Amino acid sequence: FYVDSTGQHGWAVALGEGTIRNCIWSRYNTNLTTTASTARNAISCFNGETSTNNLVPYFGTVTPNMNDYGNYPAAAVAYYYDHIGNVIHTTPAGWFLPSAGQLRILFANLPQIENTLHILQNIGILVDTFDGTGSESAYWSSTAYNTNNAWTVTTDGELKSDPKGSGAHRVRSIRNF
């Protein structure tokens, strides 16, 4: 969904959201990532991989429990995502929770991404499209707002700070190439 000026590097978006749909940002009030206390600072944050790598060791691995979806930390779900749309338990595959700035770029390119996902869906590849609008389409970023809140970004580009431990939002992994 993004290619840098060299044309050789950028970010790829996961085809699906994985088996765990609504996650908290963290179980604890932590401040393990760079904080961005204003929307202007948040949209200029592009350190999703670093933030995810800082968060995951603190939260550990993800073991899916059908009755406990809302208690999974978003960074761990993104980190252990695999390309088939499941959460893996042992080895990460290079995916991470995007920063607020990375999500804004992703959603700015959403029409093209959605067209590609529909084409893949039509030839039988399992994908998840970006459904919903407004608050029901909010995705966690790896960007903390402060000790208690983190930034979410909706598919229409709206930034909002939400409580890390109680807001259940979606996760879409990205990776570098």
N, C-alpha and C positions, 0 to 999 in steps of 0.2 A: 504493500500500500504506500510505501515511501521508498524512493531511490535518491541517494545523495548526488552531488554535482559530478562525481567521477563516473556515475552510471554503473558502478560495481558493488556498492554497498547500500544497505537500507534495512527496512523492517518488513517482515512478513506477518500477516495476521493468521491466527489459527482458523481452521475451517469450522470448528465447533466450539461450544462452550464447555464441553465435558459433561460428566454425569452429575456434578454438583452445581446447581444453578444459582442459588441464593446464598451468599456467604457474608460473614462479618469481615471487617478489615483485620481485627485482631481480638484475641480473648482478653487482652490486657491493655491498659493505658500506657502505651510505649511510645518512645520517641527515638526509634532506631534509624530513621531515615532523615533526609534533609526536609526541613519544614518550609512551607511556603504559606505565610499568613495572609497573603492577598491573592486575589484571582490573577492579577498581572504577573506575580511571581510564579504562580502555579502553572500558567500556560507556557512559561518559558523553561519549565523543568523537563529535561529529556533524559533523566538518569534512572529509568525504570529497571534496567538490568542490575545496576549497583544497589538500588533500594531493595529489590527482591532478594538479591544475594545476602544482604544484611539481615533481612527479616526471617527468611526460611530457617536458618539454624536455630533461631529462637523458638519457632513454633513446631519444628519437627516435621515428620512425614504425615501424610494424609491417609487415613484408613476410612474409606466410605462406610457409613452407617446410615441406612435408609431412613432412620427415625431422627437423625441428628444433623441434617444438612445445614441448618442455620448457624452452626458453631464452627465451621471450617474457615480458617484464615485465608483470605483472598490470595495473598502472595504464595502460600503453599499450594493452593489449587492451581494457580497459573504455572508455578515452577514444575510441578509434577504432571502437567498435562501431556498427553501423547496425541499424535496425529489422528488417531482413530476416534478420539473424543472421549476417552476414558482417563481416569486419573491413575497414574502409575505409582507404585509404592517404593521403588528402590532407586532407580537411576533417573536423574533429570535429563531432559532431551534438548536443553537450550532455550526453553520457553521462559518468559517472565511476565510479571504484572506491569503493564505500561504505566509510565508517569502521566500526569494530567496533560502535559504538552503533547506527548505521543498519542494519547487518546483523542485530543482535539484534531490532530492531523489525520488520524484514522477516520474520524467521523466527518471531516471535511471531504474525504474521498469515498464516503459511504455509497453514493449512487453507483460508482464503478465497481466497488467491492460487491455490492448486492447483485449487480448484473452477472458478475463472474460466479458468485455462489449459486445463482439460479441456473446458470449453464451447467455447472458441475452437478447440481441436483438432478437436472433433466437427463444426464447420462448415467445416473445411478450412484453417484458418489454421495455419501452421507455428509451433509453439512447442516449447520444451524444458521439461519438468516438472522438479521438484527430486527427483532420484533419490538413493538411497543413504541410509545412516544412519551415525552415528559418524564416524570419521576419513575414510571415503570420501566423505562429504558436506561436507568442509571447503572453505570459500570464503575467499579472501584478503580482508582488509580493507586499507584504506589507512593504517591505524594501525600505526606502528612500535612495537616493544617496546623495542628498543635498537639499537645500530649493526648488530648481526648478525642480529637476529630481528624478525619482524613478527607481528601477531595474525591468526589464522584463527578463523572462527566456523563451527561445524557447524550443520546444519539443526535440530538439537535444542537450539541455543543455547549449546553448550559453547565456551568460549574457550580457545585454546591458542597459545603462541608457538612459531613454527617458523622454521628458518633461511631467510633471505631468498633465498639463492642455490641451495638444493638441494631444498627442498620443492616438489613439484608439486601445486598445488591448483586448484580451479575458480574462475571469475570470473563474477560476475553484475553487470552494469552497472545503475546507477540514474540518474535525472535529476530535476532540479527542475521543478516546474510552478507 
